[in-house]
């Protein structure tokens, strides 16, 4: 599905946006460090429709409320906003979408206002309009329109939330994205583990594998059409690639050795992974299309959990070559290997931020915690404090981390997220237990 964006919604088609876009207001922004303690009040009423029209996903009036609710939940979950959602607000008329009653909204205590509309189009698509206003200044800050099939109305809602989030925080968007993870069920001694995929908020969930073989560590390709992961097919732990569209999987390296911990390069041309040969585990690289694997590390011990920098020039990984699990960085060809972690305890599962400025990791020592550090190992910060948190994965904008948490003695894991402040911690809903999340890039 392709979303069509426009900065100005067509006045002829909608009757909205006939006047030029006003100068953008500069009066309100969200402090992404202080916003958690003082989230911005923002009003999000139900989105009206110029004409109630049935669609395959419900009529346009019902969709207008559902879109507003998704926008409300997205912004609330960011921790930076205190939304006043459609259930607490009166109905907005269609003409008010571009002519808000600002004195009324001032009375609600909201600093910002999100309004919009849902309109059915003659070709079977719908248009979702999204407008952001500064309530006190009485000015429009931005607007955007999305043309989608009715089945993809949630994507338009996430795009609207991204528009608001980006305009008010200056951060990149992340709501219109998906997560692949390992869905788990069954007793601790006999867990069934399946690949599953969903929107970042838990919606549109579906299973990709049937659970006949255990799967671990799934990771998206940059194009999001394929997933690389480890599977115990025929009780042999090896790396596979799964095609999301066809449901077919193929073996990456056809060797008898154990291969695991795979990840795509940023350009999608290579897969980097670990392989155990003659009692030693090193990091290798192989073309995504298949072929001979190139060995990148040669030190005694276990080198694993490789993750590329966003530009593809470097790889961060964990190694116990010093006697304990620590974090190392090397060039993409394996040269220049340097240790960067020197704090107490052990370090595992490092992953490079999509911004390129931070590395997230699992800190082991008196429990398992999620932490971040600079790419040179400086400014280490621990973000969580539960009994067992591990396996961090970055949101597309590098502001939020998803990970999995296991309650003490339970053997059951759930997905959670935390932002860089370490304060806004949320459980991510899944139908069953979940582990090994991998947050994909923004959807196209």
N, C-alpha and C positions, 0 to 999 in steps of 0.2 A: 504494500500500500504506500502510495506517495502522498505526502502532504504538500499542498500548495499554499505558500504564504504570500501575503501582500501587506504592505505597511498601511495602505489606505484601502478600506473595503469599498467595493464598487458601488457608487451611489445609485447607479441605474438599477442594479439588481436588488439592492436592499433598502434604498431610501435613507441610508445612513452614511455619514462621512462626506457630504456634499461640500462642506466648507473646508478650506485648507487646514492641515494639522497645526494646532497652536504651538507656540514656542514651548519647549519642554520645561516643566517646572524643576527647579533645583532645590526646593525647600526641604524635602524629606528623603532620607536614606536610612538604611538599617546598618548599625554597627555590628559587624559579624562576630566581634569578640564580646561586646557588651550586650548584644541583642538578646542573648539567652536569658540574662537576668532581668531584662526589661523588654520583652517582645513587643513588637509594634501592633497595636490594634488595627485591624483591617476588616472592612465590611465586604461581604460577598453575597449579595442577594441572588435569588433564583433568576436565571436568565430568561427573559420573555421571548416570544416568537411573533413574527408579524401575522402568521396564520397557523392555527393548529392543524398540523398535517401528519397523517400516519406514515411511519417508516418501518423498516424491518426490525429496528431496535426499539420501537415505541414511538408515540407521537412526539412532535417537536416541543410541546409544553413540558412533558415529563422529562425529556432529554435535557431541557434547560435547567431543571432543578438538579438532575443528576450531575451535569457538568459542574455546576456551582459547588456541589458537595465534594466532588473529587478535587477541585481547586482548593477548597477549604481544608481538606485533609492533607493534601500535599504541603501547603504552606504551614499548617500546624505542626506537621511532623518534622519540618526543618528546624523547629525550635526557635526561630527568629520572629515568628508572627503569632499574634493572638487573634485568630479569625472570629468574626461574628458571622456565622454561616446562615444559609437560607432558612433554616428552621426557626431562627430567632428574629427574622426580619420580614417585613411586609413585601408584597409583590410590587415589582417595578414595572411600569408600563413600557411598551416598546419605544415610544418617543423619548422617554427619559434616559434611554441608554446613552444617547449623545447629548442630553441636556439634563444632567443630574440636579436634583433638589439639594444643593449643597448645605443650606441651613438645616435641613432635616438630618443629613449625615453627620454634621457637626454635633448634633444633639445625641448621637449614638456613642460618641467618644472615639469613633474611628478616625485615624489619621489618614488612611488611604482607603480607596473604594475600588473594587473590581466589579465592573458591570459588563454585560455582553448580551448576545442573543443566539438563538438557534433557528435557522431557516432551512426549509426543504427546497432543493433545487430541481429543475425539470429533468435532469439527467439521472436522478436517483441518489445523488450525493446530498450532503447537508453542509451548510456553512456555519461555522461557529465563530462569532465575533468576540473579541476580548479587548476591554478598555480599562486602563488604569488611571485613576484620578488622585490628585492631591486634594484632600477634603478642605483643609484650611485655606489653601491658596485658591481653591476653586478653579483649578486648571487640569487639563489632560496631560498626562505624562507620557503615555505611549498607547498604541493600539496595534492589533494584529488580527488577521483573519486566517482561518484554516478550513479548507475544503476537504472533506473526508467521506468515505462511505459510512452509512449509519452504524455498521458493525465496529467502526474504529472511532466512535465518539469519545472513548476514554483517552485515546491518544491526543485528540484535540484539547481535552481538558488538561492533560499533563503539559501540553505545549503552552496553554494559557498560563498555567501556574509557573512554568519556566520563564515566560515573558515577564511576569510580575516579579518573580524572585530575582532575575538578572537585573532588571531595571532598578530595583530598590537596594540591592546589595552590592552590585558591581561584580558579583561572582558569576561564573559560568553556569549554564543550566544542567540539570541532572534528573528531573522527574520523568522525562520521556525516555526511559531506558528499561532494560530487562536484566534478570538475574538467572543464571543457571546454577543449580546446586544439587546436592545428594539428598534425596528424600529417604528417610529411614523408618523402619517399623520392625516389630518383633522383639524378642528377649535379647538381653545383652550378649548372650553366648551364641545367638544365631540371628543376627540382624540382616534384614533384607534391605539392600541399598540400590536405589534407582536414580537415574538422571531425571531431573525435572526442570522446567523452565517457567518463568512467570514475570509479570511486570514488577518493577521495583517496590510497589506497594502491596504485592501479593495477589493482585487480580490476574485474570486470564491464565490461571495455573493449568499446566498439563504435564503428564509424565512422558518421557522420551524412551525409556527402556523398561523392560518387563520385570526386572529384578532377578532373573535367572542367574546372572553373574554380578558379583559385587563391583561397584564402580567407585572411583575416588578422584578427587582433584580435577573437576571439569574446568575448562577455561575457554572463553570465546575467542574465535578468530576476529580480526578487526572488522571483517565484513558481516559478522554475526550469522553467517550461513552455515558455519561449521563449528564444532566443539571438539577440543582435544582433551583426553582424559585417560586414566589408567583403569583397566578392567581385568578381572580374573576369569576370562573366558577359558574354559577347560582347565581351570585351576592354575593358569599361567599368568602372572601379573605382568601385563605389557601395555604399551601405549597405543591407543586407537584414536581415529578421527571419525566423528559422527556428523553426517549431513542432515541438517535440521529439516530441509525440505523433503528429502526422499526417505529419511529414516535409516539409511544404509550406513554401516560402519566399516572401516578398513584398518588393517594393521599398519602401523607407521614403520616399524623396523622389524623385519622378519628374521629375528635371531632368537636363540633359546634363552638368552640372558633376561633377567628381570629389568624391565624399563619402567620408569615412573616419573612423577613430578613434571609433567610437560607444560609448556607455555609457548604461544605463538610470538614471533617477532612483530614489532609494530607495523611493518609493511605486509605481514602475512606470508612472506616468502619462506620462512624457516620455522621449525619447531625445535626448541631447546628442551632437553630432558636429561634425566639421570639414568645411567645404566651400570649394573653391577657385573663386573667381569673378574673372575678368579679372586673373589673376596674383597675387591676394591671397587668403590663406587665413584664414578667421575661424571662430569657434565659433558654432554655431546650436543651437536647440532646437526639437523638433517633437513633437506629441502621438504617443504610441505607436500610436494608432489611425489616424494619418495626418493630413494637412492641411497648412496653410501653416507654413513654418519661420520662426522668430523669430531674428534676428541678435543675438548677445550681445556680440561684440567687433568693433571697427572699426579697430584699429591697423594700420599698414602692417607687412607681414611675415607670418610663419607663426604662427598661434595654433592649437594642437592638443592632443591627449591630455587632454581634460577628464575630471574625476572629481568626483562629488558628495561633500559631507560626509554623514555618516550621517543627519543631520536634514534634509537636502535644502536647507538654507539657503545654502550656499556651494559654489563650484566651484573646484578647483585645476586648473591647466593649465600647459602649457609655451608659451613664446613667444620668438621671436628679435628682438623689437622693440628690444631694447637693443643688438643687434649679435651676440649669442650666445644659444644656448638657455638659458633660465632658467625658474624656477618662479614663477608668479603665483597669487594667490587673488582671487576676486571674489564678490560676492553672486550668487545664482542668477538674478537678472534682468539680470546683466551690469554692475551698478554697482560702484563701489568697488574697482577693479582695482589691486592692489598687488603688487610684486615681493617675494618672501621669500627667494630664494637669493642669497647673496653670497660663496660660497666660490670657490676656484680651479676652473677647468675649466667644463664645461657640464653642464646638468641636463635630463633627459628623462623621459618616461612617469611623471609623478607619480600617485599613487593614495592616496586618503584611507583611513586605518585604520577598520575598523568600530567601534572604540571611540571614534573621533573625536579621539584625542590625538596622532596621528602621521601623517606623510605619507612614504610610501616613494617611491623614485625610482631612476633609472639615472644614475650619475655617469660622465661622459665626460671623459677626460683621462689619457693614459698607459694607456689600456685602458678597459673598461667594468666598472663595479662597481655592486652593489646597496647602497643606503644608506637611512637614515631621518633625519627631522628633526621638530622640533615644528611645529605648524601655523603658527607665526609665523616659521619658519626657524631657530629656535634649536637648539642641541645636536645638530648634525649628526654622524652616526655611519655609517661605512662598514662593511658587514657581510661582504662577500666580496672576494676578491683573485685571481680568475682572469683570463684574458685577455679574455674577452668575456661578461659576465653582464648580462642586461637583461630588461625587462618584468616587474617585480614584481607579484604579486597576493597579497592578504591572506587568511589563513585566517579562518573565521568568528569566532574569538575574538580576533583581532588580535595573536596571539603568534608566528605563523609566516608566512613569505613563500615563495611559489613563484615561480620565474623560469626563464628558459632560458639555457643556457650553450653557447657555440660554441667548440670547440677551435681553436687558432690554425691557419689554413691549411686547415682541413677543410671548411668550409662546412656542417657537420652540427651540429645543435643537439640537446641533451637537456634534459629537465626536471629541476630541482633544487629543494630547499627549504633554508631556513636560518631559525633562530629569532632572536629579538631580541638574544641574546648574541653572535651571529656565530660561535659555536663549533660548534653542532650542525648540520652541513651534510650533506645526504643527496641522493643521486640518486633520482629518482622513476621507477620502471620503466614503460616504454612499449614496445609491440611494434616500433615504428619510431622514427625520430627525431621530436623534438617541439619546438614553440616556442609562444609566445603563450599561456601558461596563464592561465586565469581560474578562480579558486577560488570556488565557489558558497556560498551560506549553508547552514546546517544543514538537512537534509531534514526535512520535516514528519512 
